[in-house]
Amino acid sequence: MTHLVIQPEGWEKARGYSNGIVASGKTLYIGGQIGWNAQQVFESDDFIGQMEQALRNIVDVLETAGGKVTDLVRLTWYVVDKSEYVARQREVGEAYRRVLGKHFPSMTMVVVSALVEDAALVEIEATAVLPQD
């Protein structure tokens, strides 16, 4: 997979995400992942714990498809509590880097009133571009 991060001239550098990525290869769409484990059990009722588990779930699907973290080109986050997300930015960044390192695909954050699973605090969907065979 080849990809190019897009940074428009004169724009402030995006922090923690990319404004755009051009990629070529096979596209993998990863459905929204929440903070439960492989047995669909929540091990944490904390935002950071659930966020980290959701990211690990994305990596599991990605690796099962033959990809790696650097193949991720887009993440869409759905959070139920904007104020908690904002207040815990340092912890969010630490947890993010534990799972995805310093790879920052393009991202969107959406605040929602609820998720289908009542105990879920965050849901993250992903798009990856894997190398052609």
C-alpha positions as CSV (number, residue, x, y, z in Angstrom):
1,M,0.0,0.0,0.0
2,T,1.2,3.4,-0.8
3,H,-0.2,6.5,0.7
4,L,0.4,10.2,0.8
5,V,-0.6,12.5,3.6
6,I,-2.2,15.7,2.3
7,Q,-1.3,19.0,4.0
8,P,-2.7,22.0,2.2
9,E,-0.2,24.9,1.9
10,G,-0.7,27.5,4.6
11,W,-2.8,25.3,6.8
12,E,-1.7,24.7,10.4
13,K,-0.5,21.1,10.8
14,A,-3.3,18.8,12.0
15,R,-2.6,17.5,15.5
16,G,-3.5,13.9,16.2
17,Y,-5.0,13.3,12.7
18,S,-4.4,14.0,9.0
19,N,-6.6,16.3,6.9
20,G,-6.4,13.9,4.0
21,I,-4.7,10.8,2.6
22,V,-4.3,9.5,-0.9
23,A,-3.9,5.7,-1.0
24,S,-4.0,2.9,-3.5
25,G,-4.6,-0.8,-2.9
26,K,-7.4,-3.0,-1.6
27,T,-10.0,-1.2,0.6
28,L,-11.0,-2.8,3.9
29,Y,-14.0,-1.3,5.7
30,I,-14.1,-2.1,9.4
31,G,-17.5,-1.8,11.0
32,G,-18.0,0.2,14.2
33,Q,-16.1,-1.3,17.1
34,I,-17.1,-0.6,20.7
35,G,-15.3,-1.2,24.0
36,W,-16.1,-4.9,24.5
37,N,-13.8,-7.8,24.1
38,A,-14.0,-10.8,21.7
39,Q,-16.7,-12.4,23.8
40,Q,-18.8,-9.2,23.6
41,V,-18.2,-8.4,27.3
42,F,-17.3,-4.9,28.6
43,E,-14.3,-5.1,30.8
44,S,-14.4,-1.4,31.5
45,D,-17.1,1.2,32.1
46,D,-14.5,4.0,31.7
47,F,-14.2,6.0,28.5
48,I,-10.5,5.5,28.1
49,G,-10.7,1.7,28.7
50,Q,-13.5,1.4,26.2
51,M,-11.7,3.6,23.7
52,E,-8.5,1.5,23.9
53,Q,-10.5,-1.7,23.6
54,A,-12.3,-0.4,20.5
55,L,-9.0,0.5,18.9
56,R,-7.6,-3.0,19.7
57,N,-10.7,-4.5,18.1
58,I,-10.0,-2.5,15.0
59,V,-6.4,-3.7,14.9
60,D,-7.6,-7.3,15.4
61,V,-9.9,-7.1,12.3
62,L,-7.2,-5.3,10.4
63,E,-4.5,-7.9,11.1
64,T,-6.9,-10.7,10.3
65,A,-7.3,-9.2,6.9
66,G,-3.5,-9.1,6.5
67,G,-3.1,-5.4,7.2
68,K,-1.1,-3.4,9.7
69,V,-1.8,-0.2,11.6
70,T,-0.1,2.0,9.0
71,D,-2.7,0.8,6.5
72,L,-5.4,2.7,8.3
73,V,-6.5,5.8,6.3
74,R,-9.7,6.9,8.1
75,L,-11.3,6.6,11.6
76,T,-14.8,7.9,12.5
77,W,-15.4,8.2,16.2
78,Y,-18.8,8.4,17.8
79,V,-18.8,9.5,21.4
80,V,-21.7,10.0,23.8
81,D,-20.0,12.6,26.1
82,K,-18.0,15.4,24.4
83,S,-17.0,17.0,27.7
84,E,-15.3,13.8,29.0
85,Y,-13.5,13.4,25.6
86,V,-12.2,16.9,25.8
87,A,-11.3,16.8,29.5
88,R,-9.3,13.6,29.0
89,Q,-7.3,14.5,25.9
90,R,-4.0,13.6,27.4
91,E,-5.3,10.2,28.3
92,V,-6.9,9.8,25.0
93,G,-3.6,10.5,23.3
94,E,-1.7,8.1,25.5
95,A,-4.2,5.2,24.9
96,Y,-4.3,6.0,21.2
97,R,-0.5,5.8,20.9
98,R,-0.4,2.5,23.0
99,V,-2.5,0.9,20.3
100,L,-1.9,2.7,17.0
101,G,1.5,4.3,17.7
102,K,2.2,7.6,16.0
103,H,0.1,6.8,12.9
104,F,-2.6,9.4,12.4
105,P,-5.1,8.7,9.6
106,S,-7.8,11.2,8.7
107,M,-10.4,11.3,11.4
108,T,-13.9,12.6,12.2
109,M,-15.4,12.9,15.7
110,V,-19.2,12.9,16.1
111,V,-21.1,13.4,19.3
112,V,-24.2,11.2,19.6
113,S,-26.9,11.0,22.1
114,A,-26.6,7.2,22.5
115,L,-25.1,4.0,21.0
116,V,-27.1,0.8,20.3
117,E,-25.3,-1.0,23.2
118,D,-26.3,0.9,26.3
119,A,-23.0,0.4,28.1
120,A,-21.0,1.7,25.1
121,L,-19.4,5.1,25.5
122,V,-17.6,5.2,22.2
123,E,-17.8,3.5,18.8
124,I,-15.1,3.7,16.2
125,E,-15.3,2.6,12.5
126,A,-12.2,2.4,10.3
127,T,-11.1,2.3,6.7
128,A,-7.8,0.8,5.6
129,V,-6.1,0.4,2.3
130,L,-4.1,-2.9,2.1
131,P,-1.4,-3.6,-0.5
132,Q,-2.6,-5.2,-3.8
133,D,-1.7,-8.9,-4.0
